[in-house]
Every structure is written in structure tokens, then in C-alpha cells.
């Protein structure tokens, strides 16, 4: 539950049960998914609950290449007798 809302089988969450274990998965999390959640478990011996918090971090983004970066096609390779290759700008 997030707040008073049961999110067990929502459009971006699902529950898997394997033997005695249950896993809740949240897919494609967004900043509004951040917050405090409550898990409530019940069996024939009683029930219990636990609270936990989720913090959503922004995905790392790749840097945009600078305008003076060159493409690989702007280079050519020279081979020398010492079996080493060198790359030189055209």
C-alpha cells in the first residue's frame, strides 16, 4: 500500500508468489512513486505490517557530444613495420 491505496496489482506493479516468498515489483517508476509504503502480511497465525520508504533517483544521462568532436570516419589508420596502428586526423 502507498498511503491508503492498495497498489498490489496496478498497471505498473505486480505481485509474484514463489513458495513462501512474495515479491512486489514496481515498473517504470516516476518521481511521484517516491514515499512511504506499507506491507501487510497475514497467515493463519496472525498478521503483521512493516513500513519502508522508496526514493526515486533520476536516471544518469549520457553527455551530448561537443561540436568539435570528430566521427571515426574523419580519421584514417597508418600501419608501420612495428605491427602497431596509429590513428591520425585527416
Secondary structure, 3 states (H helix, E strand, C coil): CECCECCCCCCCEEEEEECCEEEEEECCCCHHHCEEEEEEEEECCEEEEEEEEECCCCCCCCCCCCCCCCCHHHEEEEECCCCCEEEEEC
